[in-house]
Amino acid sequence: MIAILAAIALLAQTAPPASTPDDEIVVIGQRLRNIRIMAKRDRRTGIKRCVLKPTTGDPLLDTGVCQAYSACVLTARTAGEMEACMRPPLEREMKAWQERRKAAMATR
């Protein structure tokens, strides 16, 4: 789990768009470094609910992380498998977050 969170933090800090303030990237990276994924599981149906504690501040990013976790937790048996499974969707989520921030900064 720690490896996954470290990977998320690294993704949050890599290649920020030029128009995004550096302080914002640092804040998201720090939030992701301390994040916990809280999942409530129903024995019959699998994962029922997923919440990030603390949140990243972006509901779409939180949802993407939870969706990646929910998909990977069903197949991954080791921390290495979990990290390998979560890396591609998390990279996509971080790029989408960066694009949303870039678009938001362009409208100001």
C-alpha positions as CSV (number, residue, x, y, z in Angstrom):
1,M,0.0,0.0,0.0
2,I,2.8,2.4,0.8
3,A,4.4,1.7,-2.6
4,I,1.2,2.6,-4.3
5,L,0.9,5.9,-2.3
6,A,4.5,6.7,-3.1
7,A,3.9,6.1,-6.8
8,I,0.8,8.4,-6.7
9,A,2.9,11.1,-5.0
10,L,5.6,10.8,-7.6
11,L,3.0,11.0,-10.4
12,A,1.5,14.1,-8.9
13,Q,4.9,15.8,-9.0
14,T,6.1,14.8,-12.4
15,A,5.8,17.1,-15.5
16,P,3.5,19.8,-14.2
17,P,2.1,22.0,-17.0
18,A,3.7,25.4,-17.3
19,S,0.5,27.3,-16.4
20,T,-0.1,25.4,-13.1
21,P,1.4,27.1,-10.0
22,D,4.2,25.1,-8.4
23,D,2.6,25.5,-5.0
24,E,-0.5,23.6,-6.1
25,I,1.5,20.7,-7.4
26,V,3.4,20.4,-4.1
27,V,0.2,20.5,-2.1
28,I,-1.4,17.7,-4.1
29,G,1.8,15.7,-3.9
30,Q,1.8,16.1,-0.1
31,R,-1.8,15.2,0.2
32,L,-1.2,12.0,-1.9
33,R,1.8,11.1,0.2
34,N,-0.4,10.8,3.3
35,I,-3.5,9.3,1.8
36,R,-5.3,6.2,2.9
37,I,-7.8,4.2,0.9
38,M,-10.7,3.2,3.0
39,A,-12.8,0.5,1.5
40,K,-15.9,-1.1,3.0
41,R,-16.4,-4.6,1.7
42,D,-19.5,-6.7,1.4
43,R,-18.6,-10.4,1.5
44,R,-21.1,-11.3,-1.2
45,T,-20.7,-8.4,-3.6
46,G,-17.1,-7.2,-3.2
47,I,-16.2,-3.6,-2.5
48,K,-19.2,-1.5,-1.7
49,R,-17.7,1.9,-0.9
50,C,-14.3,3.6,-1.3
51,V,-13.2,6.8,0.3
52,L,-9.8,8.6,0.4
53,K,-8.7,9.9,3.7
54,P,-7.7,12.8,3.5
55,T,-9.1,13.6,0.1
56,T,-7.0,15.1,-2.7
57,G,-9.4,18.1,-3.0
58,D,-10.5,17.0,-6.5
59,P,-13.5,14.7,-6.5
60,L,-12.7,13.4,-10.0
61,L,-9.2,12.4,-8.9
62,D,-10.5,10.7,-5.8
63,T,-13.1,8.8,-7.8
64,G,-10.4,7.7,-10.3
65,V,-8.1,6.5,-7.5
66,C,-11.0,4.5,-5.9
67,Q,-12.0,3.0,-9.2
68,A,-8.4,1.9,-9.9
69,Y,-8.1,0.4,-6.4
70,S,-11.5,-1.3,-6.7
71,A,-10.4,-3.0,-10.0
72,C,-6.9,-4.0,-8.8
73,V,-7.8,-5.3,-5.3
74,L,-9.8,-8.1,-6.9
75,T,-6.8,-9.6,-8.8
76,A,-3.6,-8.4,-7.1
77,R,-2.3,-10.7,-4.4
78,T,1.0,-8.9,-3.5
79,A,2.1,-5.3,-3.1
80,G,4.1,-5.5,-6.3
81,E,1.1,-6.8,-8.3
82,M,-1.1,-4.0,-6.8
83,E,1.4,-1.4,-7.8
84,A,1.8,-2.8,-11.3
85,C,-2.0,-2.9,-11.7
86,M,-2.6,0.6,-10.3
87,R,0.2,2.5,-12.1
88,P,-1.4,2.8,-15.6
89,P,-4.8,4.1,-14.4
90,L,-3.2,6.4,-11.9
91,E,-1.0,7.9,-14.6
92,R,-4.1,8.5,-16.7
93,E,-5.9,10.1,-13.7
94,M,-2.9,12.4,-12.9
95,K,-2.7,13.5,-16.6
96,A,-6.4,14.2,-16.6
97,W,-6.1,16.2,-13.4
98,Q,-3.2,18.2,-14.9
99,E,-5.3,18.9,-18.0
100,R,-8.3,20.0,-15.9
101,R,-6.0,22.3,-13.9
102,K,-4.4,23.7,-17.1
103,A,-7.9,24.4,-18.6
104,A,-9.0,26.0,-15.4
105,M,-5.9,28.3,-15.3
106,A,-6.5,29.2,-19.0
107,T,-10.0,30.5,-18.2
108,R,-8.7,32.9,-15.5
